[in-house]
Amino acid sequence: MRHFKLPGSRMGLLRKNGLRLLAAMCTACLAIGASAADHYPGKPIVLVVPSVPGGSADKLGRLLGDKVGKSLGQPVVLDFKPGASGLVAEEAVVKSAPDGHTVLLDQSTITMNPVLLKSRMRFDLLKDLRPVSNLVRFQQMLVVSTALPVRSVQELVAYAKAGGSLNYSTMGSGTPQHVLSEQFLRSSGITATHVPYKGGAAALLAVASGDVQFNFLSVSTGQGMAQSGRVRALGVLDGKRASKLPDVPTFEELGYRDMASSWLGIFVARNTPESIVQRLHQEFGKALQDPQVRETLAEGGMQPIGNTPAEFMRQVADEIAFNRKLVQEFQISVD
């Protein structure tokens, strides 16, 4: 086989043309990204929620979706896909077209799934979903059954240490409510039996009916029942008292530290153009700054965050690592 060597001038020309082709391809890619942002959104945006209607995600999605939809000129509609600790909704977004028209609104449970449900996951959270922004951190509260003869956290602990039997409800194993409950039990030195339910509403109703004795849940979800007297609120997390429950002390006031907080954030499918990711971050961030939105969030025990995609990515990765330690420490497993 004979080998031919091109003259230097011809070789230089090929290199020069190759560089021009590469530059043209890069320019085309940038143009496609810019074009995607220019024509976005071209249809309604679907906000996929991994829970049933009525919870914190539902309320936040409707509140922000209304503002974002008006700003973008397309409606934001909620699509509820509960099941499998959020995996049903998460996988639906992973498989969606990476065009920013399908957005996941998920809570901090998502960072527990790679630890507890790794064998069931058919996707990689950090590779197949793009974190856009942690929208809010929301206050959690401890409520007890009114049939229980306690009116404070101290009395609840004393009741358990005196031999009183306790069961607690959650939305499922590995959820923020489960972790909070185990942290509380460990800190207070008492024991209780975990009873998981399918959804936060069912877990709360179990307390109201007396089927279980206590439950950790978001202030926005539980404060109505607490105010009406169907359940009794004993403590609030996140550093300050809830605006609509001013007589309920914080856990920090009671001497409990480093209790886990919960949040709600948005994600899109990988390969979503960077320009669209930034547009979503910008629009939801703008909605969080609206005075009416901030007032409503405060009343519901939610604190606006709105961090950047890069910051949210680091947060998610750090929480997955932290949750691995928690699961080992508290011996949490999927029921």
C-alpha positions as CSV (number, residue, x, y, z in Angstrom):
1,M,0.0,0.0,0.0
2,R,1.3,3.4,-1.0
3,H,1.1,6.4,1.3
4,F,0.8,9.8,-0.2
5,K,1.9,13.0,1.6
6,L,0.1,16.1,0.8
7,P,2.1,19.2,0.2
8,G,2.4,21.6,3.1
9,S,0.2,24.2,1.4
10,R,-2.6,21.7,0.8
11,M,-2.3,20.4,4.4
12,G,-2.5,24.0,5.7
13,L,-5.6,24.6,3.6
14,L,-7.3,21.5,5.0
15,R,-6.5,22.5,8.5
16,K,-7.8,26.0,7.9
17,N,-11.0,24.8,6.3
18,G,-11.5,22.3,9.2
19,L,-11.2,25.1,11.7
20,R,-13.7,27.1,9.7
21,L,-16.1,24.2,9.7
22,L,-15.7,23.7,13.4
23,A,-16.4,27.4,14.1
24,A,-19.4,27.3,11.8
25,M,-20.8,24.2,13.7
26,C,-20.2,26.0,17.1
27,T,-22.0,29.1,15.8
28,A,-24.9,27.0,14.5
29,C,-25.2,25.3,17.9
30,L,-25.3,28.7,19.7
31,A,-27.8,29.9,17.1
32,I,-30.0,26.9,17.8
33,G,-29.8,27.5,21.6
34,A,-30.6,31.2,21.1
35,S,-33.4,30.3,18.7
36,A,-34.9,27.9,21.3
37,A,-35.0,30.6,23.9
38,D,-36.4,33.1,21.4
39,H,-39.4,30.8,20.6
40,Y,-39.8,29.5,24.2
41,P,-42.4,28.7,25.3
42,G,-44.3,27.6,22.3
43,K,-47.0,25.8,24.2
44,P,-48.3,25.4,27.8
45,I,-45.7,24.5,30.4
46,V,-46.6,21.3,32.4
47,L,-45.5,21.4,36.0
48,V,-45.2,17.7,37.1
49,V,-45.9,17.2,40.8
50,P,-45.1,13.9,42.5
51,S,-47.9,14.1,45.0
52,V,-51.7,14.4,45.2
53,P,-53.5,17.7,45.1
54,G,-53.8,19.8,48.2
55,G,-50.2,19.7,49.5
56,S,-47.4,22.3,49.6
57,A,-46.3,21.5,46.1
58,D,-49.8,22.0,44.7
59,K,-50.2,25.4,46.5
60,L,-46.7,26.6,45.4
61,G,-47.2,25.4,41.9
62,R,-50.5,27.3,41.5
63,L,-49.1,30.4,43.1
64,L,-45.9,30.7,41.1
65,G,-47.4,29.1,37.9
66,D,-50.0,31.9,37.6
67,K,-47.2,34.6,37.7
68,V,-44.8,32.7,35.4
69,G,-47.6,31.9,32.9
70,K,-48.6,35.5,32.6
71,S,-45.0,36.6,32.1
72,L,-44.3,34.0,29.5
73,G,-47.6,34.2,27.7
74,Q,-48.4,30.5,28.1
75,P,-50.3,28.8,30.9
76,V,-48.6,26.7,33.5
77,V,-50.7,23.6,34.2
78,L,-50.1,21.1,37.0
79,D,-49.9,17.4,36.3
80,F,-50.1,15.3,39.5
81,K,-48.2,12.0,39.3
82,P,-47.9,10.5,42.8
83,G,-46.3,7.1,43.5
84,A,-43.1,5.4,44.4
85,S,-41.7,8.2,46.5
86,G,-41.7,10.5,43.5
87,L,-40.1,8.2,41.0
88,V,-43.2,8.1,38.8
89,A,-43.1,11.9,38.3
90,E,-39.4,12.1,38.1
91,E,-39.1,9.4,35.4
92,A,-41.8,11.1,33.4
93,V,-39.7,14.3,33.3
94,V,-36.5,12.4,32.5
95,K,-38.3,10.9,29.5
96,S,-39.9,14.1,28.4
97,A,-38.6,16.2,25.4
98,P,-35.7,18.4,26.6
99,D,-37.4,21.6,25.6
100,G,-38.5,23.2,28.9
101,H,-42.2,22.5,28.4
102,T,-42.2,19.8,31.1
103,V,-40.9,20.8,34.5
104,L,-40.6,18.8,37.7
105,L,-41.7,20.5,40.9
106,D,-40.2,18.2,43.6
107,Q,-39.4,18.3,47.3
108,S,-36.2,17.3,49.1
109,T,-37.3,13.7,49.1
110,I,-35.7,13.5,45.7
111,T,-32.3,13.5,47.3
112,M,-33.1,10.5,49.4
113,N,-34.2,8.3,46.5
114,P,-30.7,7.6,45.1
115,V,-29.9,6.3,48.6
116,L,-33.0,4.3,49.5
117,L,-34.4,3.4,46.1
118,K,-31.3,3.1,44.0
119,S,-32.2,-0.4,42.8
120,R,-35.6,0.8,41.6
121,M,-34.3,4.0,39.8
122,R,-34.0,3.7,36.0
123,F,-32.2,7.0,35.8
124,D,-29.3,8.9,37.4
125,L,-30.6,12.0,39.3
126,L,-27.5,14.0,38.8
127,K,-27.1,13.1,35.1
128,D,-30.6,12.8,33.8
129,L,-32.3,15.7,35.5
130,R,-31.0,19.3,35.5
131,P,-31.7,21.3,38.7
132,V,-33.0,24.7,37.8
133,S,-33.7,26.4,41.2
134,N,-34.5,25.6,44.8
135,L,-37.6,27.8,45.0
136,V,-38.6,27.7,48.7
137,R,-37.7,26.2,52.0
138,F,-40.8,25.4,54.1
139,Q,-41.5,25.2,57.8
140,Q,-42.4,21.9,59.3
141,M,-44.5,21.4,62.3
142,L,-45.2,18.6,64.8
143,V,-48.9,17.9,65.4
144,V,-50.4,15.3,67.8
145,S,-53.8,13.7,68.2
146,T,-56.1,15.7,70.5
147,A,-56.9,12.4,72.2
148,L,-53.3,12.3,73.5
149,P,-53.0,13.9,77.0
150,V,-50.2,16.2,76.1
151,R,-50.0,19.9,75.2
152,S,-46.3,20.4,74.7
153,V,-43.2,18.7,73.3
154,Q,-41.9,18.2,76.8
155,E,-45.2,16.5,77.8
156,L,-45.1,14.3,74.8
157,V,-41.6,13.1,75.7
158,A,-42.6,12.6,79.3
159,Y,-45.6,10.6,78.2
160,A,-43.5,8.3,76.1
161,K,-40.8,7.8,78.8
162,A,-43.6,6.9,81.3
163,G,-44.6,4.0,79.0
164,G,-47.1,5.6,76.7
165,S,-47.3,3.9,73.3
166,L,-46.7,6.1,70.3
167,N,-47.1,5.7,66.5
168,Y,-46.2,8.3,64.0
169,S,-47.4,8.8,60.4
170,T,-45.4,9.9,57.3
171,M,-45.8,10.1,53.5
172,G,-43.5,7.1,53.3
173,S,-40.1,5.7,54.2
174,G,-37.2,8.1,53.5
175,T,-39.4,11.2,53.2
176,P,-38.4,14.4,55.0
177,Q,-41.1,13.6,57.5
178,H,-39.6,10.2,58.2
179,V,-36.1,11.7,58.7
180,L,-37.5,14.4,61.0
181,S,-39.4,12.0,63.1
182,E,-36.3,9.8,63.6
183,Q,-34.2,12.8,64.4
184,F,-36.7,13.9,67.0
185,L,-36.9,10.4,68.5
186,R,-33.1,10.2,68.7
187,S,-32.7,13.7,70.2
188,S,-35.5,13.2,72.8
189,G,-34.5,9.6,73.8
190,I,-38.0,8.1,73.1
191,T,-39.3,5.4,70.7
192,A,-42.3,5.2,68.4
193,T,-43.5,3.0,65.6
194,H,-43.4,4.3,62.0
195,V,-46.7,4.0,60.0
196,P,-46.3,5.1,56.4
197,Y,-49.2,6.4,54.4
198,K,-49.8,7.2,50.7
199,G,-49.6,11.0,50.8
200,G,-49.4,13.8,53.3
201,A,-53.2,14.3,53.6
202,A,-53.7,10.7,54.6
203,A,-50.9,10.9,57.1
204,L,-52.5,14.0,58.7
205,L,-56.0,12.5,58.8
206,A,-54.6,9.5,60.6
207,V,-53.5,11.9,63.4
208,A,-56.9,13.7,63.4
209,S,-58.7,10.4,63.7
210,G,-56.4,9.2,66.5
211,D,-55.1,6.2,64.5
212,V,-51.6,7.5,65.1
213,Q,-50.3,9.9,67.7
214,F,-48.1,12.3,65.9
215,N,-46.9,13.6,62.5
216,F,-44.4,16.0,61.1
217,L,-45.7,18.0,58.1
218,S,-45.5,21.3,56.4
219,V,-47.1,24.3,58.2
220,S,-49.0,25.2,55.0
221,T,-50.6,21.8,55.0
222,G,-51.3,21.4,58.7
223,Q,-52.0,24.8,60.1
224,G,-55.7,24.8,59.1
225,M,-56.4,21.7,61.1
226,A,-54.4,23.0,64.0
227,Q,-56.3,26.3,64.0
228,S,-59.7,24.4,63.9
229,G,-58.7,22.1,66.8
230,R,-58.7,18.9,64.9
231,V,-55.0,18.3,65.7
232,R,-52.8,20.0,68.3
233,A,-49.6,21.8,67.2
234,L,-46.6,21.4,69.5
235,G,-43.6,22.8,67.7
236,V,-42.4,24.5,64.5
237,L,-39.1,24.1,62.7
238,D,-37.0,26.6,60.7
239,G,-35.9,29.1,63.3
240,K,-39.0,31.3,63.7
241,R,-42.6,30.8,64.7
242,A,-45.3,30.4,62.1
243,S,-47.2,33.7,61.5
244,K,-50.6,32.0,61.8
245,L,-49.5,29.9,64.9
246,P,-47.7,32.5,67.0
247,D,-48.3,30.6,70.3
248,V,-46.5,27.5,69.0
249,P,-42.8,27.5,70.0
250,T,-40.0,26.6,67.6
251,F,-37.9,23.5,68.2
252,E,-34.9,25.8,68.5
253,E,-36.6,27.5,71.5
254,L,-37.1,24.0,73.0
255,G,-33.4,23.1,72.7
256,Y,-33.5,20.9,69.6
257,R,-30.8,21.7,67.0
258,D,-29.9,20.7,63.5
259,M,-33.4,19.3,62.6
260,A,-33.6,18.7,58.8
261,S,-35.5,21.3,56.7
262,S,-37.5,20.6,53.6
263,W,-37.7,22.5,50.2
264,L,-39.4,22.5,46.9
265,G,-37.4,23.0,43.7
266,I,-37.7,22.7,39.9
267,F,-35.9,20.4,37.5
268,V,-35.9,19.7,33.7
269,A,-34.7,16.9,31.5
270,R,-31.0,16.8,30.7
271,N,-30.1,18.3,27.3
272,T,-32.5,21.1,27.9
273,P,-30.8,24.1,26.3
274,E,-28.9,26.3,28.8
275,S,-30.8,29.3,27.5
276,I,-34.1,27.8,28.5
277,V,-32.8,26.6,31.9
278,Q,-31.7,30.2,32.6
279,R,-35.0,31.6,31.3
280,L,-37.0,29.3,33.7
281,H,-34.7,30.3,36.6
282,Q,-35.2,34.0,35.8
283,E,-39.0,33.7,35.5
284,F,-39.5,31.7,38.7
285,G,-37.1,34.0,40.5
286,K,-39.0,37.0,39.3
287,A,-42.2,35.5,40.6
288,L,-40.7,34.8,44.0
289,Q,-39.9,38.6,44.3
290,D,-43.5,39.6,43.8
291,P,-44.8,41.2,47.0
292,Q,-48.1,39.4,46.9
293,V,-46.3,36.0,46.4
294,R,-43.9,36.7,49.3
295,E,-46.8,37.6,51.6
296,T,-48.7,34.4,50.6
297,L,-45.5,32.3,51.1
298,A,-44.9,33.8,54.6
299,E,-48.5,33.0,55.6
300,G,-47.9,29.4,54.5
301,G,-44.6,29.0,56.3
302,M,-42.5,29.1,53.2
303,Q,-39.3,31.1,52.7
304,P,-38.3,32.1,49.1
305,I,-34.8,30.9,48.0
306,G,-34.4,31.0,44.2
307,N,-30.8,30.0,44.0
308,T,-29.0,29.5,40.6
309,P,-28.9,26.2,38.6
310,A,-25.2,25.7,39.6
311,E,-25.9,26.4,43.3
312,F,-28.9,24.1,43.2
313,M,-26.8,21.3,41.5
314,R,-24.2,21.5,44.3
315,Q,-27.0,21.5,47.0
316,V,-28.6,18.4,45.5
317,A,-25.2,16.6,45.3
318,D,-24.3,17.5,48.9
319,E,-27.7,16.4,50.2
320,I,-27.4,13.0,48.6
321,A,-24.1,12.5,50.3
322,F,-25.5,13.7,53.6
323,N,-28.6,11.4,53.3
324,R,-26.3,8.4,52.9
325,K,-25.0,9.2,56.4
326,L,-28.5,9.7,57.8
327,V,-29.8,6.4,56.4
328,Q,-26.9,4.6,58.0
329,E,-27.2,6.4,61.4
330,F,-31.0,6.0,61.7
331,Q,-31.1,2.6,59.9
332,I,-33.9,3.9,57.6
333,S,-35.1,1.4,55.0
334,V,-37.9,1.1,52.6
335,D,-40.9,-0.6,54.1
